[in-house]
Structures are given as structure tokens and as C-alpha cells.
Amino acid sequence: MTEKSTYKGQTVPTRREFLTRLGMLTGLTLPGMLSWDLLHAAPVNALPDMADKLPNPDSKNVIILGAGLSGLVAAYELNKLGYKCTVIEARERVGGRVFTVRKGSFSEEITNGKLTAEFDEGQYFNAGPSRIPHFHEVTLHYCREFGVKLEVYNNINEAAYYFSEGNGKLSNRKIKKGTLHNDMRGYTAELLAKSLDSSALDLPVTKEDTEKLLEYVRAEGALDIDNIYKGSSRRGYIEYPAAGLYPGTVANPHPLNDIIQSGLIGPDFYGVAEYVYELQQTMLQMTGGNDALVLEFEKRLRSNILLNAEVTKIINGDEGVTILYRNKKGNQQIKGDFCINTIPLKVLSDIDHNYASNHTRAIDKTAYILCGKIGMQFNRRFWEEDEEIFGGITHTNNEIYQIFYPSNDYLSKKGMLIGYYNLNERARIVGELSYAEREKLAYEKGLLIHPQYASTYERKSFSVSWHKTKYSLGGWGIYSEKERHSFYTALLEPDKRTYFAGDHLTYLNGWMAGALQSGRTAVKAIHSRVTGKTFL
């Protein structure tokens, strides 16, 4: 039953019902909530510094499987508490998916083999996590503690493009995001303004609220006095304003039918990726590459980390854990009082272990997203020089899906583009290609948008398909609502002396903050067990 309220003797819908109708009609629920001051931030709080607050344990030995962020932060905090730690990592480097690709970096895929980056010195891109939300305080906590410098990451740029391959009048041409956003904002505001003004949709909100919303949507959509959208300077100019008698010439709006028929309001171009909570400005990145944080952990943990050590068997007991692993010297064995297992579940599923049936089922059944990126080096930053693009993302409806422009080293001579960042089915298709075929695809599809590729691309690329990458076999864990109550909750509980950790055991899947929080949570659980005290 729909809730109703009364105002001056009249039955009117609640704001909840009105916003529901508003959102179904135009997608303006969020602006409506903002206009009524109903939306508030929900920051992710950093965990406290446990080293200053918890007593020292009796030198228990903890084996940590995996030197990604979860494993590194766990070892770091356990060391501060007085535990003995050994981190076992199959790769030759720390960081896991936190992978900044530079000259000499390499990775290995299960079908394509090893790939080594041949970029120039100083050129790099983040093949894994690239963005830090300003409210991920736990990530900022460690950047602050280690002195890692940050810079602004420009995630949203109205100067970037939408590019739709198709048959519409606006297809096969790059359309500035700012022009399309403002055109659609104008047309939807026009529709809403007309419905509010005429009560055509039978929305008997109070007169005061209607006038408030109507005034808001007029301003939001740049409507004229008749509530008609005819374009505005917000969408850009044919000629820029300048000194003297040059007021500028405003570009005409794209006709609504052309926008729709060209597929530019289809799922590939939804603006959701720009205003979901995690991607709202201000976003940050680590200066020089997002591996800066893992390298700081590594400096403090060098004596604790065994690299090139591939786990082959896990024996989980009531009194301790035995890990069998293989390194360049052959088969090895190590025993510990506890284990923190951060190995990606797709990889762990293929390792011999004796975990309980509910944990094993969760390990075997948890799905991981398919994703991939390619970094490409150019001898001239044409996107800045020719097209005034400084950071941001171009979206397409083809295989490359997204082109990312760098938010660092502005006005430098050379630069890197992320030539595609694709997910799910696109990532599966592109992941089946060879390294050379991926480069060819990124080049040819990018050329449709930026003809400057032909003269500026230096034929230096590096692609990563995480679901094909050895020791990862996926991007990040994904769950249905049902699986959150089965697989997810099973792995939140320890199995005898083993605790599980990783961003897949948080609601911050895929984010560095999730990995950090999960690692710290495992530390607190072990320390509570050892000391008999409960730590919040």
C-alpha cells in the first residue's frame, strides 16, 4: 500500500513516493534528494592503530599466504604486535593485483605466456587498482603513515567522449560528454517541468514543493521561460568567448531523437559510473604509481617475505598449520601456529588442502569478475595538446569499452593511455586474443576516436587480462545476495587455525581499502584468540 500524507486537508504522496515516480520518469531522483537535503555521506572509517592499544602476545608464529595488500598489512600489524610472521608469495614481486607496469615489468598469463614491458623510463600505468576514493580512510591512513604522496585523479571529465558504433546520425563520431550530459539533462528536465506544470502525471505534491522542484529542474536543465530546452553554454561553444567583441557562439543541442537512435543513452553510456558513491570526486592516486604503498610495506617486511614460493599443499590442524611450497631450491615446508590465507579463491581452489566442507564449497563456487587493461605509449600527448583532455574517461559501445587519459605529468612530451579497460563479456572476448592481437584491436578501435594514433603511437603496449593471469585468475570476487549469506559468511569464519582475508571478504570488493580492512580484521581476530580479549 502506498503511503500518503495530508497537507491543508488534501491527500498528497510522501516524498519517498514522489521521488520514486520522479526517478522512474527521468532518472532525477538523486538531484531531487539533493534539493531537499535528504542525502548524506557515509564515510568508510579507518581502523584504529592496534599497536598502541593491544598487549604483546607470546611470540606466536603466523604464516601468511599471499603478499597482496591484505597479506602485507597483516604481516606489518602482526610484527608491531610481536608475532613472528612469514609471508609466502608465488610471484617474484609483492602487491598482487596492485601492479604498476613500468619498463621491465612482466606478468604471465596461462595461455599467452610471459610479457615484458618495453616502455620508456618514467612511463607507467596502473594495471590494477588506479583510484582511491577520498573517504577510503584506511588507505589514506597508511599513505600518511608511510609518507606516500598523493595527487588528484581526474575520474570525471566532460571534455572526454562518448563513441557509439552504429547507424544513427550521431553514431561513429565522438560526442563530447559535456554536450550529451547537458542535452539529456535539458530534455529530461523539460519533460519533468511540463509534467509538474500541468499535473499531467497526477502528482499532487504540495504547491510549495512543486514550485521548489520546478525551479530546481529549470535551473538544472537550463530551460527557457517556457520550460523548453534549447541548449546553453554549458554544453560548449562552436567558438570560445574571447577578448574584445567575441562573446562566443554556443553550439546547438543534439536532437533528442538523434541521441536515442544513435544508442547514446544505452547501457554502455549510462552516467552511473561517474556518480556512484565510490567514484564521486575527489578521487586520488599515488604519485608515481599505486604500487608505492606496497613497496613501502615491502621495505618494512623484507625479512618476512618469501618470493617465488608457490604453495602446493595446506594442512590445517587443530594445533597449527603446515604449508608445503615450492621455490627455486625445490620442495619446502613450514609450520605455524596460525595462518592467514589471502590467496585468490580461484587459485586456492586448485591447491591441495583439507579445509572444512563449507569453506571448500565457498572457495570452489565464488565467482570472480573478468577484466583487462592495456597501456599504450605515445610520443605526443595529443589528447592534451589537440583536444584539451586532462584526465577522465572516454566510453564506447565496442570491445575496448573505455579509454583512460592520465591524471599525471600534464604537459609532458610523452604519455600513456589505458587503451581499453573492459569487463565481463568484453573482457572474455579480448582475453582470448594474443598480446599482439589485443594491441591491434586497441589501436584500430582507438583510431576511430583519435586519428592521432596513426602518427603518435610508439608501438609499445602491455596488456593484462586478470582472469588469465597466473596466480590471480580473476579480478575481484563477486556475489549474489544469496551468496553473501552463504559463501561469503562461511569464509568470514576461521577454519581451525586458518583465517581468510582479502578484498573479496568485504563489501569493498576490488578496492585497496577492502584488502587493507580485511587483513587488519584477521589480525584482530587472531590477537583476540591469543590474548583472550575482544577488540572492536
C-alpha positions in Angstrom: 0.0 0.0 0.0 1.3 3.5 -0.9 1.9 5.8 2.0 0.0 9.1 1.9 0.1 12.2 4.0 -2.2 15.2 4.2 -1.5 18.9 3.7 -4.2 21.5 4.3 -6.9 18.9 4.1 -5.5 17.3 0.9 -4.0 13.8 0.5 -0.6 14.1 -1.0 2.2 11.5 -1.7 5.1 11.3 0.6 8.5 12.5 -0.6 9.5 8.8 -0.9 6.7 8.1 -3.3 7.3 11.3 -5.2 11.0 10.6 -5.6 10.2 7.0 -6.8 7.9 8.4 -9.5 10.5 11.1 -10.4 13.3 8.5 -10.7 11.2 6.2 -12.9 10.4 9.1 -15.2 13.6 10.9 -15.6 16.4 9.5 -13.5 16.5 12.7 -11.5 15.9 11.0 -8.1 19.4 11.9 -6.9 19.1 15.6 -7.8 15.7 15.7 -6.2 17.1 14.3 -2.9 19.9 16.8 -3.0 17.5 19.7 -3.5 15.6 18.5 -0.4 18.8 17.9 1.6 17.9 14.3 2.1 21.3 12.7 1.1 24.2 12.4 3.4 27.7 10.9 3.1 28.5 7.5 4.6 32.3 7.6 5.0 34.4 4.4 5.3 36.3 4.8 8.6 39.8 3.6 9.1 40.5 1.1 11.8 42.5 2.2 14.9 46.2 1.8 15.2 46.3 -1.5 17.2 50.0 -1.4 18.0 49.4 1.4 20.5 46.5 -0.3 22.2 47.0 -4.1 22.4 49.4 -6.1 24.6 52.2 -8.1 23.2 51.5 -11.8 22.6 53.7 -14.8 23.4 55.6 -14.9 20.1 53.1 -16.9 18.1 54.1 -17.7 14.6 51.7 -16.8 11.8 52.1 -17.9 8.2 50.5 -15.5 5.7 49.7 -16.8 2.2 49.9 -14.1 -0.4 51.8 -10.8 -0.5 49.0 -8.7 -1.8 47.8 -5.8 0.3 45.8 -8.0 2.7 48.8 -10.2 3.4 51.2 -7.2 3.7 49.1 -5.2 6.1 48.5 -8.3 8.2 52.2 -9.0 8.5 53.0 -5.4 9.2 50.5 -5.1 12.0 51.4 -8.5 13.5 55.1 -7.6 13.5 54.2 -4.5 15.5 52.4 -6.7 18.0 55.3 -9.0 18.4 54.3 -12.0 16.3 56.7 -14.0 14.1 55.4 -13.8 10.5 56.3 -15.4 7.3 54.7 -14.2 4.1 54.7 -16.8 1.2 54.2 -15.3 -2.3 54.2 -17.2 -5.5 55.1 -14.2 -7.7 58.5 -12.6 -7.9 57.0 -9.3 -6.6 54.7 -8.1 -3.9 51.4 -6.4 -4.4 49.2 -9.0 -6.2 46.7 -7.0 -8.3 48.3 -3.7 -7.2 50.5 -3.8 -10.2 52.1 -0.6 -11.7 53.7 -1.5 -15.1 57.0 0.2 -15.9 59.9 -0.7 -18.1 61.0 -4.2 -17.3 57.8 -5.2 -15.5 56.4 -8.6 -16.5 53.5 -10.8 -16.0 52.5 -14.3 -17.1 49.2 -15.5 -18.5 48.1 -19.1 -18.6 47.6 -19.1 -22.3 49.8 -16.3 -23.6 52.9 -16.9 -21.6 55.2 -14.1 -20.3 55.1 -10.5 -21.3 57.7 -7.9 -20.5 57.0 -4.1 -20.7 59.3 -2.1 -23.0 58.1 1.4 -22.1 60.5 4.3 -21.8 61.9 5.2 -18.4 59.4 7.2 -16.5 56.3 6.0 -18.3 53.9 3.7 -16.4 50.3 2.8 -15.9 48.3 1.0 -13.1 47.2 -2.4 -14.5 45.3 -3.0 -11.3 43.6 -0.5 -8.9 44.1 3.0 -10.1 41.7 5.1 -8.0 41.4 6.0 -4.3 38.1 7.5 -3.1 38.6 10.4 -0.7 36.7 8.6 2.0 38.7 5.4 2.0 40.4 6.4 5.2 42.2 3.2 5.8 44.1 3.6 2.5 44.9 7.2 3.3 45.9 6.1 6.9 48.8 4.0 5.5 49.7 6.6 2.9 50.0 9.1 5.6 51.9 6.8 7.9 54.5 5.9 5.2 54.7 9.4 3.6 53.3 8.2 0.3 52.5 11.2 -1.8 49.1 11.6 -3.4 47.7 13.5 -6.4 44.2 14.2 -7.7 42.8 11.5 -10.0 40.5 13.1 -12.6 37.8 10.4 -12.9 35.2 12.7 -14.4 36.0 14.9 -17.4 33.3 16.4 -19.6 35.9 17.0 -22.3 36.2 13.3 -22.9 33.9 11.5 -25.3 31.1 9.0 -26.0 31.6 7.0 -29.1 28.8 4.8 -30.4 29.4 2.5 -33.4 26.0 2.1 -35.2 23.7 3.6 -37.7 22.2 6.7 -36.0 23.0 10.3 -37.1 25.4 10.7 -34.1 26.9 7.2 -34.5 30.6 6.7 -35.5 31.6 10.2 -34.3 33.0 11.3 -31.0 30.5 13.2 -28.9 31.8 15.4 -26.0 30.4 14.0 -22.8 29.6 17.5 -21.6 27.3 18.2 -24.7 25.4 14.9 -24.2 25.1 15.2 -20.5 23.7 18.7 -20.7 21.4 17.9 -23.7 19.9 14.9 -21.8 19.7 16.9 -18.6 17.9 19.6 -20.5 15.4 17.2 -22.2 14.6 15.3 -19.1 14.2 18.5 -17.1 11.9 19.8 -19.9 9.7 16.7 -19.6 9.6 16.9 -15.8 8.9 20.6 -15.9 5.9 20.1 -18.2 4.5 17.3 -16.1 4.9 19.4 -12.9 3.4 22.5 -14.5 0.4 20.7 -16.0 -0.1 18.0 -13.4 -0.3 15.7 -16.3 1.1 12.8 -14.3 -1.2 13.3 -11.4 1.5 14.1 -8.9 -0.5 16.0 -6.2 2.5 17.2 -4.2 2.1 20.4 -2.3 2.2 23.7 -4.2 5.3 24.8 -2.3 7.2 21.5 -3.1 6.1 21.6 -6.7 7.3 25.2 -7.2 10.6 24.3 -5.5 11.1 21.3 -7.7 10.1 23.2 -10.8 12.5 26.0 -10.1 15.2 23.4 -9.5 14.7 21.5 -12.7 14.5 24.7 -14.7 18.0 25.6 -13.4 19.3 22.1 -13.7 18.2 21.7 -17.3 18.9 25.3 -18.5 15.3 25.6 -19.6 13.9 28.9 -21.1 10.9 30.7 -19.6 8.5 28.3 -21.4 10.3 25.3 -19.9 11.8 24.4 -23.3 15.3 23.1 -23.7 17.2 24.9 -26.5 20.7 24.3 -25.4 23.1 26.6 -23.3 26.7 27.5 -22.9 27.1 24.5 -20.5 27.3 22.1 -23.4 30.1 24.1 -25.1 30.8 26.5 -27.9 31.4 26.5 -31.6 33.7 29.5 -31.0 35.1 30.2 -27.5 34.5 33.6 -25.8 37.5 35.9 -26.1 38.6 39.4 -25.6 37.0 42.4 -27.4 33.8 41.8 -29.4 33.9 38.0 -29.2 31.1 36.8 -26.9 31.4 33.2 -28.2 29.0 31.1 -30.2 27.0 28.4 -28.3 26.7 25.1 -30.1 23.2 23.9 -30.8 21.9 20.8 -28.9 21.8 17.4 -30.5 18.2 16.5 -31.3 16.8 14.1 -28.8 15.7 11.6 -31.4 19.2 11.5 -32.8 20.7 10.8 -29.4 18.3 8.0 -28.8 18.6 6.4 -32.2 22.4 6.5 -32.1 22.4 4.5 -28.9 24.0 7.2 -26.8 21.6 6.7 -23.9 22.1 2.9 -23.9 23.7 0.9 -21.1 27.2 1.4 -22.4 26.8 5.2 -21.8 24.9 5.4 -18.5 26.4 8.0 -16.3 26.1 5.7 -13.2 29.9 5.0 -13.4 30.5 8.7 -12.7 28.3 9.3 -9.7 28.1 6.0 -7.8 29.4 6.7 -4.3 32.8 5.1 -4.7 33.6 7.2 -7.8 32.5 10.6 -6.6 35.1 13.3 -6.6 37.6 13.9 -5.2 39.5 10.8 -6.2 43.2 10.3 -5.6 46.1 8.3 -6.8 49.6 7.6 -5.5 52.3 9.8 -7.2 54.4 7.7 -9.5 52.1 4.6 -9.4 49.8 2.9 -7.0 52.4 0.3 -6.1 54.0 3.0 -3.9 52.1 1.7 -0.9 53.0 -2.0 -1.4 56.6 -1.0 -1.9 56.6 0.8 1.5 55.2 -2.3 3.1 57.9 -4.4 1.4 60.7 -2.2 2.8 59.5 -2.9 6.3 58.9 -6.6 5.7 61.8 -7.8 3.6 63.0 -10.3 6.1 59.5 -11.8 6.4 58.7 -12.3 2.7 59.5 -15.4 0.6 59.1 -14.6 -3.1 58.9 -17.2 -5.9 57.3 -19.6 -3.4 54.3 -21.4 -4.8 52.0 -23.1 -2.2 51.4 -26.7 -3.1 49.5 -28.1 -0.1 47.9 -26.7 3.1 47.4 -29.0 6.1 45.1 -27.2 8.5 45.2 -28.7 12.1 43.7 -28.1 15.5 47.0 -27.0 16.9 48.7 -25.4 13.9 49.1 -25.2 10.2 51.6 -26.8 7.9 52.3 -25.3 4.5 54.1 -27.1 1.7 55.5 -24.9 -1.0 57.9 -25.0 -3.9 60.7 -22.5 -4.7 63.9 -22.5 -6.8 65.5 -24.8 -4.3 62.8 -27.4 -4.5 60.0 -28.5 -2.2 59.9 -26.8 1.2 57.8 -27.0 4.3 56.9 -24.5 7.1 54.8 -24.8 10.2 52.9 -22.1 12.1 50.5 -21.5 15.0 48.1 -19.7 12.7 47.6 -19.0 9.0 46.1 -16.0 7.2 45.1 -17.2 3.7 44.8 -14.3 1.2 45.2 -16.4 -1.9 42.6 -15.6 -4.6 39.8 -18.2 -4.3 40.1 -19.2 -8.0 43.7 -20.1 -7.4 43.2 -21.6 -3.9 40.6 -23.9 -5.4 43.3 -25.8 -7.3 45.6 -26.1 -4.3 45.5 -29.3 -2.2 44.0 -28.5 1.2 41.9 -30.1 4.0 39.6 -27.2 4.8 36.1 -27.9 6.1 33.3 -28.6 3.6 31.5 -25.3 3.9 34.8 -23.4 3.4 35.8 -25.6 0.5 32.4 -25.1 -1.2 32.8 -21.3 -0.9 36.3 -21.5 -2.2 35.2 -23.5 -5.2 32.0 -21.7 -6.0 32.8 -18.0 -5.5 32.9 -16.2 -8.9 35.4 -13.5 -9.9 34.8 -10.7 -12.4 36.6 -10.9 -15.8 38.6 -7.7 -16.5 41.5 -6.5 -18.5 43.6 -3.4 -19.4 46.1 -2.3 -21.9 48.7 0.5 -21.5 49.9 2.3 -24.7 52.8 4.7 -25.1 52.5 7.8 -27.3 55.3 10.2 -28.4 53.0 13.2 -28.0 50.2 13.9 -25.5 47.7 14.8 -28.3 44.7 14.4 -26.0 46.0 17.5 -24.1 47.5 19.4 -27.0 44.8 18.9 -29.6 41.6 18.1 -27.6 42.1 19.7 -24.2 41.5 16.5 -22.3 43.3 16.3 -19.0 42.3 13.0 -17.3 38.9 11.4 -17.5 37.5 8.5 -19.5 36.1 8.1 -23.0 33.3 5.4 -23.2 32.5 3.3 -26.2 30.0 0.6 -27.1 32.7 -1.6 -28.7 35.2 -4.1 -27.4 37.6 -1.6 -25.9 34.8 -0.1 -23.8 36.9 2.7 -22.1 39.9 4.8 -22.8 41.5 6.4 -19.7 43.5 9.6 -20.0 46.4 10.1 -17.5 46.0 12.3 -14.4 49.7 12.8 -14.0 52.6 14.5 -15.8 50.4 17.1 -17.5 52.1 18.9 -20.4 54.9 16.4 -20.6 56.2 15.4 -24.0 55.2 11.7 -24.0 52.4 9.9 -22.2 50.4 6.7 -21.6 46.8 5.9 -22.3 44.9 3.0 -21.0 43.7 1.9 -24.4 41.0 -0.2 -23.0 39.6 -1.2 -19.7 36.9 -3.8 -20.2 34.8 -6.1 -18.0 32.7 -9.2 -18.2 31.9 -10.4 -21.8 34.1 -7.9 -23.4 37.0 -8.9 -21.2 36.4 -12.6 -22.0 36.5 -11.9 -25.8 39.6 -9.7 -25.6 41.3 -12.0 -23.1 41.2 -14.8 -25.7 43.4 -12.8 -28.0 47.2 -12.9 -28.2 49.1 -9.9 -26.8 49.7 -8.7 -30.4 46.0 -9.1 -31.3 44.9 -7.1 -28.3 47.3 -4.3 -29.2 46.0 -4.3 -32.8 42.4 -4.1 -31.5 43.1 -1.3 -29.1 44.9 0.6 -31.8 42.3 0.2 -34.5 39.3 1.0 -32.3 41.2 3.9 -30.7 42.0 5.2 -34.1 38.3 5.7 -34.8 38.1 8.2 -32.0 41.6 9.7 -32.1 43.1 9.7 -35.6 46.3 11.0 -33.9 47.1 7.4 -33.0 48.5 6.9 -36.5 51.3 9.4 -36.0 51.9 9.3 -32.3 51.6 5.7 -31.1 55.0 4.2 -30.5 54.0 0.5 -30.8 54.8 -0.1 -27.1 52.0 -1.7 -25.1 51.4 -4.0 -22.2 48.1 -5.8 -21.6 46.8 -7.7 -18.6 43.7 -10.0 -18.6 43.4 -10.7 -14.9 41.3 -13.8 -15.3 44.1 -15.2 -17.5 46.9 -14.1 -15.2 48.8 -16.7 -13.3 48.2 -16.6 -9.5 45.2 -14.3 -9.9 42.7 -16.0 -12.3 40.2 -13.1 -11.9 39.7 -9.5 -11.0 37.8 -9.5 -7.7 35.2 -11.7 -6.1 31.5 -11.1 -6.9 28.5 -12.4 -5.0 24.8 -12.5 -5.5 22.7 -11.6 -2.5 22.1 -15.2 -1.7 25.9 -15.9 -1.9 26.6 -13.1 0.5 24.7 -15.2 3.0 26.4 -18.5 2.2 29.8 -18.4 0.6 30.8 -15.0 1.9 29.7 -15.6 5.5 31.4 -19.1 5.5 34.8 -17.5 4.7 34.4 -14.8 7.3 34.7 -17.6 9.9 38.0 -19.2 10.7 38.6 -22.9 9.9 40.6 -24.3 12.9 43.8 -22.3 12.8 43.3 -20.6 9.4 41.7 -17.2 8.9 40.8 -16.0 5.4 41.4 -12.4 4.2 41.2 -10.3 1.0 39.0 -7.7 -0.6 36.7 -10.5 -1.5 35.8 -10.7 2.2 34.5 -7.2 2.4 31.8 -5.1 0.8 34.7 -3.1 -0.8 35.4 -5.8 -3.5 38.1 -4.7 -5.8 39.3 -1.7 -3.7 42.6 -1.4 -1.9 40.7 -0.3 1.2 38.8 -3.6 1.2 42.1 -5.6 1.1 43.6 -3.4 3.9 40.5 -3.7 6.1 40.2 -7.4 5.7 43.9 -8.0 6.6 43.5 -5.9 9.7 40.3 -7.8 10.7 42.2 -11.1 10.5 45.0 -9.7 12.7 42.4 -8.6 15.4 40.7 -12.0 15.3 44.0 -13.9 15.9 45.1 -11.4 18.6 41.8 -11.8 20.3 42.1 -15.6 20.3 45.7 -15.4 21.6 45.1 -12.9 24.4 41.5 -13.9 25.3 40.4 -10.3 24.8 37.9 -8.9 22.4 39.0 -5.9 20.2 36.4 -3.8 18.3 
